[in-house]
Amino acid sequence: MIVLLTVVLIGLVAGSVTGGSVRNFERVQVHWWGAAIAGLALQVAPLRRWLGDDVAIAALVASYVLLISFVWVNRRLPAGPLLLVGLALNALVIAANEGMPVSGAAIRATGSSSDLLPSMVDDGKHHLMSSSDVLTPLADVIGLPPPIATVLSVGDVFLYVGIVVFTVIVMRGRFAENRRPPAWIQMYRGKHLPRERRLPRRSRTETGPRLAGASSGTSP
């Protein structure tokens, strides 16, 4: 949380220095807020304490699916690709290893004692890296010394850079409208209905009312 707040602060300062304003955030249109809120809630909830390790890992993977869906729907916003890459890299490592492996060397780089390593990462979502883990270069291997004193993954770096870029671009007002993407599935309109009623509304042609008893090519 400290790292996230620091990143947001850096973005706000950079946006102000480059002539931006926080009032531009009022213009930002964001869709699918529910997916973002649900994804974050699954990440912070102590599910391991309530339901066990397997459920905690499944919920963590589900949280990334929700967050990736949220960013994908809002991909037209600034830094959308950076956020997508960051989330996808973290989700890939977590799904492959049933949790995020954390390098012991990276933890020691933060100034923590080696005796505390297991207890620091054994939370149901992280675990101390071992030889059986895969994709370890993408895991939590970047140790930041005090006063930050935290461990990051490559995906985290993409996410934090994306947050800074997003904040600066929005504050400077250099972003386009975030239009809602078109629906993936067209509504079923029923083949038994008349043609003009089963076509999508935008494809319908306006026709005038037919006169009672009138027919094409005949005279009364």
C-alpha positions in Angstrom: 0.0 0.0 0.0 2.9 2.4 0.8 4.4 1.7 -2.6 1.0 2.3 -4.4 0.5 5.6 -2.5 4.1 6.6 -3.4 3.5 5.9 -7.1 0.2 7.9 -7.1 2.0 10.8 -5.4 4.8 10.7 -8.0 2.2 10.8 -10.8 0.4 13.7 -9.2 3.6 15.7 -8.7 4.8 14.9 -12.3 1.4 15.9 -13.7 1.4 19.2 -11.7 5.0 20.0 -12.8 4.1 19.5 -16.5 1.2 21.9 -16.2 -1.6 19.5 -15.5 -4.6 19.8 -13.2 -6.5 17.2 -11.1 -9.8 18.7 -12.3 -9.2 16.8 -15.6 -10.1 13.6 -13.8 -13.7 14.7 -13.8 -13.7 14.1 -17.6 -12.6 10.5 -17.4 -15.3 8.0 -18.2 -14.7 4.6 -16.6 -16.8 1.5 -17.3 -17.3 -1.8 -15.3 -16.4 -0.3 -11.9 -18.0 -3.4 -10.3 -15.3 -5.7 -11.8 -12.5 -3.5 -10.4 -14.0 -3.4 -7.0 -14.7 -7.1 -6.9 -11.2 -7.9 -8.1 -9.5 -5.7 -5.5 -11.8 -7.1 -2.8 -10.7 -10.7 -3.6 -7.1 -9.7 -3.4 -7.3 -8.1 0.1 -9.8 -10.5 1.7 -8.1 -13.0 4.1 -9.7 -16.0 2.3 -7.0 -18.4 3.4 -7.9 -17.9 7.0 -11.6 -18.6 6.3 -11.6 -21.2 3.5 -8.1 -22.6 3.0 -5.2 -22.3 0.6 -6.9 -23.7 -2.5 -9.8 -21.3 -2.3 -7.4 -18.4 -1.6 -5.3 -19.2 -4.8 -8.5 -19.6 -6.9 -9.8 -16.3 -5.6 -6.5 -14.6 -6.4 -6.5 -15.9 -10.0 -10.2 -14.8 -10.3 -9.3 -11.3 -9.0 -6.8 -10.9 -11.9 -9.4 -12.1 -14.4 -11.8 -9.4 -13.1 -9.1 -6.7 -13.1 -7.9 -7.7 -16.6 -11.5 -7.5 -17.8 -11.9 -4.1 -16.3 -8.7 -2.7 -17.9 -9.6 -4.3 -21.3 -13.0 -2.7 -21.3 -11.3 0.6 -20.5 -8.3 0.0 -22.8 -8.9 3.3 -24.6 -7.8 5.2 -21.5 -4.1 6.4 -21.2 -1.6 3.7 -20.3 -4.1 0.9 -20.8 -1.6 -1.4 -22.6 0.9 -1.0 -19.7 -1.7 -1.9 -17.2 -2.8 -4.9 -19.2 0.7 -6.2 -19.6 1.4 -5.8 -15.9 -1.7 -7.6 -14.8 -1.2 -10.4 -17.3 2.4 -11.1 -16.3 1.4 -11.3 -12.6 -1.6 -13.5 -13.4 0.5 -15.8 -15.5 3.1 -16.4 -12.7 0.5 -16.9 -10.0 -1.5 -19.4 -12.0 1.6 -21.4 -13.0 2.9 -21.6 -9.4 -0.3 -21.5 -7.4 0.8 -18.3 -5.9 3.4 -15.6 -6.4 7.0 -16.9 -5.6 9.1 -14.4 -3.7 12.9 -14.4 -3.9 14.7 -14.8 -0.6 17.6 -12.6 -1.9 15.1 -9.9 -2.9 13.6 -10.0 0.7 17.0 -9.7 2.2 17.7 -6.7 -0.1 14.9 -4.9 1.7 16.8 -5.2 5.0 14.7 -8.0 6.5 16.3 -10.8 8.4 16.6 -14.3 6.9 15.0 -15.8 9.9 11.8 -14.1 9.1 11.6 -15.2 5.4 9.0 -18.0 5.7 6.6 -16.0 7.9 6.8 -12.9 5.7 5.6 -14.6 2.5 3.5 -17.5 3.7 0.1 -15.7 3.4 -1.7 -18.1 1.0 -1.0 -15.7 -1.9 2.8 -15.7 -1.8 5.4 -18.3 -1.0 9.2 -18.5 -0.7 10.7 -19.3 -4.1 11.9 -22.8 -4.6 13.5 -24.8 -7.4 10.1 -26.2 -8.4 8.8 -22.8 -9.3 8.6 -21.7 -13.0 8.7 -18.3 -14.7 10.8 -17.1 -11.8 12.3 -14.1 -13.6 8.7 -12.7 -13.7 8.1 -13.4 -10.0 8.8 -11.1 -7.0 12.5 -10.8 -7.5 13.1 -7.0 -7.4 14.0 -6.0 -3.8 13.9 -2.3 -2.9 15.9 -1.1 0.1 14.6 1.0 2.9 12.8 3.3 3.3 10.5 1.6 0.7 11.6 -1.9 1.7 9.4 -4.0 -0.5 9.7 -6.6 -3.2 8.3 -6.2 -6.7 7.7 -8.3 -9.8 8.2 -7.3 -13.5 4.4 -7.1 -13.7 4.4 -4.7 -10.8 6.8 -2.4 -12.5 4.6 -2.3 -15.6 1.6 -1.5 -13.3 3.3 1.3 -11.4 4.7 2.9 -14.5 1.3 2.7 -16.1 -0.3 4.4 -13.1 2.2 7.3 -13.3 1.7 7.6 -17.1 -2.1 7.5 -16.7 -2.1 10.2 -14.0 0.2 12.5 -16.0 -1.7 12.2 -19.3 -5.1 12.7 -17.6 -3.9 15.7 -15.6 -2.6 17.3 -18.8 -5.9 16.6 -20.6 -4.3 14.6 -23.4 -6.7 11.8 -23.7 -9.6 10.8 -26.0 -13.1 9.8 -25.1 -13.3 6.3 -23.5 -16.2 5.0 -25.5 -17.9 1.9 -24.3 -16.9 -1.1 -26.5 -19.6 -2.6 -28.6 -21.4 -5.6 -27.2 -19.8 -9.0 -28.0 -23.2 -10.8 -28.5 -26.0 -9.4 -30.6 -29.4 -9.7 -29.1 -31.6 -12.5 -30.5 -34.5 -11.0 -32.4 -36.3 -14.1 -33.5 -36.5 -15.5 -37.0 -40.2 -15.8 -36.8 -40.5 -12.0 -36.6 -40.8 -9.8 -39.7 -37.5 -8.9 -41.3 -37.8 -5.2 -40.3 -38.1 -6.2 -36.6 -35.4 -8.9 -36.4 -32.6 -6.7 -37.9 -30.5 -4.6 -35.6 -32.1 -1.1 -35.2 -29.3 0.6 -37.0 -29.8 -1.6 -40.1 -33.5 -1.0 -40.3 -34.8 1.0 -43.3 -37.6 3.4 -42.8 -40.6 2.6 -45.0 -43.8 4.5 -45.3 -47.2 2.9 -44.4 -48.8 0.8 -47.2 -52.2 1.8 -48.4 -54.9 -0.6 -47.6 -55.7 -2.9 -50.5 -52.7 -1.5 -52.6 -50.5 -4.0 -54.4 -47.4 -3.7 -56.5 -47.8 -3.4 -60.3 -51.7 -3.4 -60.2 -54.2 -0.7 -60.6 -57.6 -0.5 -58.7 
